[in-house]
Amino acid sequence: MGIDYGYPPKGGFAKLVSELLVEDLCESLYFWREALGFEIAYQRPEQKFAYLERPEGAQVMLCERSEGKWETAPMEKPYGRGVMFQIYISSIDPIIDRLKDLRVPIYAGPREMWGRWGDREGGKREVIVLDPNGYLVMLAEDLGERPLLR
């Protein structure tokens, strides 16, 4: 029996999906799956590539670095300087529990944040972690909207 390469994401392909270059695909898969709750939609083991998704629809691609592949400058850790990936999930509490169980350091949070747009503000509860390659990942739970307090 051959390798199960998987299938397209259950909810279809997202309109924007980031591909992250990683040092060690196995280490990154462990983090993204075990700590952050992603599942492999499909993979290409011969290319050291995996396409991941969460039940809420978030998607990310992981690809182990190889010479000349999408590197526009020398790569040094932490990767992704100046970028943070925000992922909305139904509840951050199970993620926080998993992070603690796996002894993954929390970069910031958990905390409640409210931001204004127009005549209202929206809230989220968030926790921020660094993946094994130094990419900042914010996991956020939507708290809804409320009118501005005047």
GICORDA-V148417 format. One record per residue. RES is the residue in one letter. OMEGA is omega in whole degrees, -180 to 180 (999 if undefined). Layout:
{{RES & OMEGA} {RES & OMEGA}}
//
This chain:
{{M & -177} {G & 178} {I & 174} {D & -178} {Y & 177} {G & -174} {Y & 175} {P & 180} {P & -175} {K & -179} {G & -175} {G & -179} {F & 177} {A & -179} {K & 176} {L & 179} {V & 179} {S & 173} {E & -178} {L & 174} {L & -176} {V & 178} {E & -173} {D & -176} {L & -179} {C & 179} {E & 180} {S & 178} {L & 178} {Y & -179} {F & -175} {W & 180} {R & -174} {E & -177} {A & -173} {L & 173} {G & 176} {F & 175} {E & 176} {I & 172} {A & 175} {Y & -178} {Q & 173} {R & -175} {P & -179} {E & 177} {Q & -177} {K & -175} {F & 174} {A & 177} {Y & -174} {L & 176} {E & 172} {R & -179} {P & -179} {E & 176} {G & 178} {A & -179} {Q & 177} {V & 176} {M & 176} {L & -180} {C & 179} {E & -178} {R & 171} {S & -173} {E & 175} {G & -176} {K & 172} {W & 180} {E & -176} {T & 178} {A & 178} {P & -179} {M & 172} {E & -177} {K & 0} {P & 177} {Y & 174} {G & 180} {R & 178} {G & 179} {V & 173} {M & 179} {F & 180} {Q & -177} {I & 177} {Y & 179} {I & -175} {S & 179} {S & 180} {I & -178} {D & 177} {P & 178} {I & 179} {I & 178} {D & 179} {R & 179} {L & 179} {K & 180} {D & -178} {L & -179} {R & 176} {V & -180} {P & 176} {I & -179} {Y & 178} {A & 177} {G & -1} {P & -179} {R & 177} {E & -179} {M & 177} {W & 179} {G & -176} {R & 167} {W & -178} {G & -176} {D & -180} {R & 175} {E & 179} {G & -177} {G & 175} {K & 171} {R & -171} {E & 172} {V & -177} {I & 179} {V & 172} {L & 175} {D & -175} {P & -179} {N & 179} {G & 175} {Y & 176} {L & -180} {V & 176} {M & 174} {L & -172} {A & 176} {E & -178} {D & 177} {L & 178} {G & -178} {E & 175} {R & 178} {P & 176} {L & 175} {L & -178} {R & 999}}
//
